[in-house]
Amino acid sequence: QKSFRLKMAEELLGLYSPNRIYRNKTLLDKDDDKTLLDRFKLVHKLSVSGRLRCAILSTFTLNLGYLCEVMPNLFGPQTTIPTLVLYGNKQRSSVTKEMRSLQKGENPNLRLVEIMPFHNFKCAKGVHHSKYMLLFLRDPDEILFLVTTANLCKPWPIDFSWFQTFPKKKEFDTRTEFGTILDDFLQQQDEAIQILSQRDPTEEFTPPLQRDAPSRWLGSIFGLTTVSLDALYDFSESRVALITSVPIITNKDDQRYGHRRIAAALKSANKTSHRVVIQPTSIGDNILDSYLRQLETSYQAEKVQIMWPSMRHVINAIKHLHHVDRITTQQQNSSPISVCKKKNASPLHCPCEFWAKLGFDVKSSIAQYTSLPNCDHLLPHCKFVFSTNQNGSTFDWLLLTSMCLSRGACGDLENGKYSLRNFEMGVLFLHNPPPVDSLPFKVIAPAYLQSDANDTLKGSFVPFVDIENKSISIRQAFPGTFGTESFLPEAHEDLKLLDDSRRYKRPAPLANSDNFTNEQEECIITKTAKRQRSITTPSALRYEPSLILEKDHQQERRKTIDLTPNNSQDRDDDDISSSLFCSLSSTPV
């Protein structure tokens, strides 16, 4: 039986190539799709086969209840596999007191370490946002290094991963750039944990132990004081360059982290580009035209374009999720989607006030995220930076990363200093990058805005912006668009969809799913009915758009009303697993 499990694990590893990236399998995908990567299944197969010796898992948020289901040998109460989990956001993670008891006596092999963003007084803001797995294997001794855009949560949005297995090093006197960068990143995490271990415990924070630092923790496993991965494993055959960010303030010539590290890698490979595309899932504050020039210089590009989803794409994904929720609830008497809907967070983050402060060149560079047909029902949580040839048929280079578009993640040159605030990680394909059709969207897309100073939409889609914040409305975010009569009727429909979703109530399961009609699926209640009874609406959809469109006989007219966000119930942003909802969180994911 053990040899059979070992064979199954080896066959699963053999399906994937380090020259490719793979879309993570979601709970909405078919189980028999071999083109997708189920990273939880991969870890579980390695654990039951006996090959997995220990593991380090890094994430922004985590759902321990779900992890106990899909990786019981690592997170279950009876596990014997030492596991170190580094995570960055307690408020959005399901780390309860009961779950913490797993590592206190009942499960001494599981260590949960929260790396708080303010461990470094020089970088008061930032997040532990890196997402990777270090799986240490035996028979033979190898290390499987997996870099992903996904958190350790229920897989709802689109995420991608890359991994490669590296053998044990035969000679200890050779060093590699890949291994040196990886060791440096783990050392930075060590320092963060050492600083946090000296803080006093509070009700909200339990200081980690110094032995929880990755190098010391590995040392206890391998019987060494500390461990250097570059000294133990041979990374010379790596197919990618490793790109990291760490909280630091350094001199402007430092090329170890962020976009300066990307610049050094592109320069060494003699890569120049006409156009570079950034596909983030969060747009940070104060992204001005001057910052766009920084990125153009580092990416050695004449033009930088930002790929961003539309309001319509977000709402269609939400409506699809409601439909799947109804079907699964009826067929299984319980729906995993219903369970995760009680806590909401969106994979997309760009508040209206952030959009309003974007530089004009930045806004003009934002293009429509256009999904491929097999992914148009999902929202992206993946993050890419890439350059293609003129017709978009091949990549010149491709970066898979956890970095969103923010100064803290990518780095910022200001006043002769170079500063970063986040822990981030990605892999850069400089030679023989994956094919273009590996990505879930079209790599060439039109811009949203016209080339004028009024922010007027030139297409029929409205860019997605968070509209829950009281400080600014959509009208203020798009002053030219909403201030003129040239606003396109098709774009009206995007805001109509937002209003419909605000009034959406999921219907009860039907006896026969075949009789489910579009009218029932929409379930748009009238204003009179809304006044007569209380409405149960998912908290992710409890916001009030500043513009509601009404049809009056033969013409469509605008009715502007001053509505503020509905804050009758505080939102709980603990669980990133429900990330298909249009909730409006304040941090990247």
N, C-alpha and C positions, 0 to 999 in steps of 0.2 A: 504493500500500500504506500509506503514511503517513497519507493522508487517510482511508482506511478505519479505521485504528487510532484516529485522532482522533475519528471519528464514533462508534465503539464506546465510547470513553471518555466522550463527551458523553452518549450514551444511558444509560450506567450511572449517571452523575451525576444524570440527569433522573428516575431511578426513586425518588429519596429526597427527603423534604421536611424542612426545618429545624424544622417544627412537630411532628415526630414523633420517637420513639425507636425503635430497631430492635434486635431480638435478633441477636447475632452468629451467623453460621453456624458450626456445629461439624462435626467429622469424622463425626458420626453422623447428620447431616441430609442430605436429598436435595439433589442438585446443582441441580435445576431449581426450587427453592423461591424465588420472587422476593420473598417477604415478609421474607427474612433478609438481613443485611448481611455480605458477605465483605469485610472491610476490607483484607485482604492482596491480594485480587483487584482491589479498587479502586485501590490504590497501584500495583500492577503495570500495570494498564491505562493509568494516567496516565503511567507511566514509558516504556512502549513507544510511546505516542502522541507523545512528545516534549514534552508539556506540563509535566512535572515538572522544575523547575529545581533545587531542593534540598529537604531535609526535616530536621526535628527530631523525633525520636521519644523519648518519655519512658515509662518502665516501672519496675516493681518488679523483675521477673526477666525473663530472655530466653533463648531457645533459638536460638543462632546457626546451628546446623546446619539447623534447620527454616526459618529466615528466608532462608537461602541458596537453599532450594528454592522458596519461594513468592514471594520478591521478589529475584530474581537481579540485577536492575539496580541495586539498592541495596546488597546484601550479597555479591554474587558477586565473584570476583577481578578481573573485567574491567569493573566498573561505572565509569561516568563521572559519576554523579549524586552530588554531595556530600551526605553523610548524617551527622548528629550524633545519637548514641544516648546518652541519659542513663538510667542504671539504678541500682538501689539495693541489691541483695542478691547479692553474688558467690557466696556459698555455695550458693544455690539457682538459679544461672544457669549455663548451659553455655558459659562463657567460658574456654576452655582456652588454653594457650600457642600451640597451632597456630592457633586462631581469632584470637588477638591479632595474629598475623603478617599477617592481612589488612589491618591498618591500618599496617603497617611496611614500606613500600616496594612490596609487591605491590599494595596498594590504599590509596593516600594519601587517597582521598575518603571513607573510612569512619573515623569517630572514635568510639571507645567510652569513655565517661566514667562511672566509678563514683563516685556521690555517697554517701559514707559517712554514717551517722547521727550521728556524734559530731563533725561539723565545727564545731559551735558549743559551746563549753565550758559555756554556760549550759543547754544542753539535751542532756545526755549520752546520753539514750536517744531512739530514734525511727528512722524509716525514710523513704527516698525512695520514696514510694508512689503518686505521681501517674502517670496513664496518659493520654497524649494524643498527637496527631500534628499537627504544623504542616507543611503541604505548600504550598510556594511554587510557583505556576503561572505560565506565560508564555502569551502569545497568547490571550487578554489577560492582563495582570498581575493576578493574584488570589492570595488565600491561602485554603486549605481548612483549617479548624480542626475537628479531630475529638477529642471527649472520650469516653472509654470506661472500662469497668470491667475490661477484659481486659489481661493482660500480653502481651508479645511472645513467645508460646509457642504450642504446639499447642493449638488450640481444642477442649477437651473439655467444660468446664462451661458453664453458662448465663451469658452476658455480654451487656451492652447497650452501644449507642453512640449518639451524636448528633453530627451535623456540619452545618456551614454554610459556604458560600463567600462571602467578602467582597471587594469590588472595591478597586482602587487609589484612594487618596484624591486628590481634585482640589485641595483647599485644605488647607494645613498648619496653619491657625490654630484648628481646631476639635478638641476633645477629647471622648472618650466614656468613660463609666464602665467599660464592658466592656474597652475598649482599655487604660485606665489600670490596671485590675486585672491584665490579662494582662502588661503591661510590668513591673509590680511583682513578679509571680511570677517572671518570667525574671531580673529583677535579683537576687532572693533566691537563685536557682540560680547566678547569676554569683558572688555573694559566697561561696557554699559552695565552688565550684570554686577560687576564688582562695586560700582558706584551705587547701584540700587540696593545692594545687600547691606549697605551701611545706613540706610534710611530706617526710621522708626516705623513699625507696623501701625496701620490704621484699620478702621472698619472696612474701607474700600480697597486697601492695598496690603498685600502680604509680601514682604521683601524676599527676594530669592536668596538662596544660599550660594556662597562663593564656589562651592563644588559643582553648582549648576552651570557654570561657564562652560561652553562647548569643549574647549581644549582640555580642561580639567576633567570634565565628565567622560570624555573619550579616554583620557589617561587612566581613569579608574577601570574602564572596560578592558583596555589593552595592557594594563599593568605597568604604565609609564607615568612619569610626573605630569607631562603635558604631551600633546600629540600634534605633529605637523603633518598634514595630509600630503603635502608635496614631498615630504621625506619618505612616506610610506607607499604612495601609489604613483604610477607612471601616467602622467597626463599628456605625454608628448604626442599622442595620437588624437588629441581633441580636434573635433571638426569645427569648433566655434571659438570665438573670443569671448571671454567673460567680462561683463560690464556691471559695475557695482556703484552704489551710492551709499555714503555713510554720513552721519551728522558731524560736520567738521567746518571750521573756518581756516583757510590756508591761503597761501600766496597765489597770485593769478596765474602763475606758470605751472601749477600742480596739475598733472594730467592723469591722476590715478582714478578719478571718480567722475560720474555724471557725464554731461555732454562733452567735457574736456577729455575724458577717457575715450569716448566715441571718436572725437577728432583725431586723437593720436593713432587709434586703430585704423581709421580710414586713410590717414596720411601714410602710414607704413605700408598700406596695400595700394597706394596710388589711386585712390577712388575719388572721383569728382562727379558731381551730379548737376543736371539741369533743374530737376525737381525732386524734392524730398517730401514724403507724405508722413504725417504724424497722425496716428489713430489712437487717441486716448479715450478713457471713459470718465475723466474728470478734467475740468479746466479750472485752474487756480486763480487766485486773486492777483490783480495788478500785472496781467500779461499785456504789456505795452508793445508798441512797434519796436522800441529799442531792444526788447528781449527777443523779439523775432529775429532781429539782426544778429544777436548772439548765436542763436541756433543755426542760422544760415551760414555763419562763419565756421562753426564747429562741424556742421554736416557737409561743408564745402559744396554748398548748393546755391544756385542762382535764385531759387524760389522755394519756400516752404509752404506746404498746403496741409490744412488740418481737416481730417475726416470726422464728421459729427452727425449723429442720427437726427431725424426730424421728429416733431411732435406726433405726426401720423404714424411713424414706425413704432414709437413707444406705445401709443394707445392700441394699435393693432395687436401688438404682442400681449398686452394686458387682456384684451378681449379673447384672444386665443387661449390664454391661461384659464380664464373663467370657463370657457367651453370644455377644456380638458378636465378641469376640476369637477364640473357637473357630471361628466361621463364616468370618471373614476370613482366618484362618490356613489353613483348608482350601481356600478358593477361590483365594487368591492366593499360597499357599506362604509368605507372610510377612505379618505383621500390624503395621500402624503402632501399634496399641495395645500389642502385646507389646514393641515397642522402647521405649516410654515407661514401661512398668511397672517397669523396673529401678531407676528413681529415683522416689520417691513423695513426694507432698505433698498435703494435703487443702485444699480451699477453705474448710473450716469449722474454726474453732478456738475451743474453750472448754474448757480443762482442768477436771478435777473440782475442783481447789483453787480455781479462779476461781469456779466455780458455787457452791461452798460459802460463799464470801465475799460473794456477791451479796446486796444488801439484800432484805428480805422483799417490799417493794413492787415491786422490780425483778423478782423471780421471779414474782410474781403477775401482772405485766404481760406476761410472755412467752407468746405465742400460737403455735399450731401452724401452721407453714408448710405450706400445702396447694397442691400443684402443680395446674395445669390439665392436662387429659389429654394434650396434645401434649408436655408437658415432664416428666411424672412419672418418666421414666427417667434424668433428668439431675440433677446437684447444682448448686445456685446458687453463682455467684461474683459475680453482680450485687449492687449495693448501692443501695437506694432509701430515701428519706424522703418521706412524702406525707401529705396530709390529704384525706379524701373527705367527701361529704355523708352524711347519716344512714344511708341505705340502701346506700351504697357504689357507687352507679351512676356517679358522676363525681368527678373530682379537683378539689379546691379549688386545690391546688398540688402540684407534684411535683419532687423533687430526685433526679437521677441523679449518683452520686458515687463516688469511690474510698474515701471515709471509712468505716471500720468503727466499731463502738461502742467507742471507747476515749478516754481523756482526752487522749492525745497527738495523736489525729487530729482530734477535734471541738473541743478546747479545754477548759480547766479554770479556773474562777474560784476562787482560794484566797488567803487572807491579803492581800486587796486587789490581787492581781496576776492577770493573765490569761496563761496559758502554753499553748503548743502545741509538739509535738515532731516532727511529720511534715510532709513535702511531700504535699499532697493537692489534688485538683481535681475539681470537679463543676459541673453546670449546673442552674439552678433555673427551672422553668416557673411563672411567676406568672400569666400570662394565656393563655387558650386552651391548657391543658395537654393532653397526649395522652389518648386514650380509656383507660378502665380495663382493657379487654381487651388492652392492649399489654403488660401485665405477665404473667409466667409463673405467677402464683399468685393465689389468692383474696385479695382485700384485706380481707375480714372473716373472722376465724377465732376459734375458742374458745381460752381459756387452758388451759395444761397443768395448773396447780395449783389446789387448792381454796383458798378464802379462810380459811385457818387457819394457825396457826404451825408446823404439822408437815410442811409441804412435801408433802402427800399428793396423789398424782395423782388428778384427777377424770375423766380420760379414759383411753383404752386405749393411749396412746402415751407413750414415755419421751423426753424431750428429748435431743438429741444432746449428749454431753459426751466429751471426750478422756479415755480411761481408761488411758493408757500410763504416766502419771507414778506413781511409787511412793509419793508422800507421802500420797495419799488414795485411797479406794476409792469405788465407786458407792454402797455402803451409807452411807458418810459424807456423800456429796454429796446423797443423798435420804434423810435419816434417818427421816422420818415414813413414807415410802412402804415402805421395806424393814423397818421396825420393827413393822409391823402386819400382821395377817392379812387386812386389807381390800385388799391389793394385788391389782389386777385380773388375772385370768388372761390377758387379751389383752395386757397389758403384759409378762407373763412371756414372751410370744412374741418380743418385741423383743430381750430378752437371750438367748433361745434362738437367734435369728438371729445375734447377735454370736458366740455360741459356735460355731455352725455355720460361720460365715465364718472363724473362727480355724482350724478344722480343714479348711478347703476346699482341695482340690488340683485345679487345672485339668486336665481330661482331655486325652489326646492327640487330635489331629484324627481324625475318623472318615472312612471311605471314602464314606459317604453321609450327608449332613447330615440327611436326612429321617428316619433311623433313630435320631437322637439323642433319648434319653429323659430324662424329668425326673430319674430316679434317677441317670443318668450325669452330668447337669448338677450335681446336688447333690454327688455324690462325697464324701459324709461318711464318713470312715474310722473304724473302731472303735478303741477304746482299745488292744485287743490288737494290732491291726495297727500302731498308732502306736508301740508299744513295740518291735515287731519290725523296723521299718525307719525310716530317716530320712525326714522329710517335707519336700518343697520347697514352701514357702508364700511368696507375695509378702510382702516385708518390711512393706508397708503394713498387712497383716493380722496381723502377729506381735505380738499382745498377748494378755494373759490377763485376761478379765473376772473380777471378784471374786465372781461369782455364777453358778453353773451349775445349770440346772434339769433334773431327771430325772423320768421318769414311772415310777411304781411301781404296777403292776397298774391299779386303777380310779381311783386318786387321784394328783394331782400334788403333789409335795412339794418343798420347797426344801432344797437341800444347799449350805450355806455353806462354802467352802474358802478358805484364805488363799493366794492365788497372786499372785506378783509378775510384772511385765512380763518377757517373754522378751527379754533383751538379748544373746543369743548372737551376734548380728550387728549391728554398728552400722548404723543407718539413714543413708541418703544423701539429703538433702533438696535436691538441686541443681536438680531439674527440676520446675517447676510444671505441666508439660504433662500429667502423669498425675493430675490433680487430682480424678478421680472415686474415688480410693481413700481409705479411712478411716484415713489416716495422721495422726499427731498432731504437727504442727509447732508451734513456739513463737512464730511470728511471723505477722502477717496477710499475706494475699496479694491 
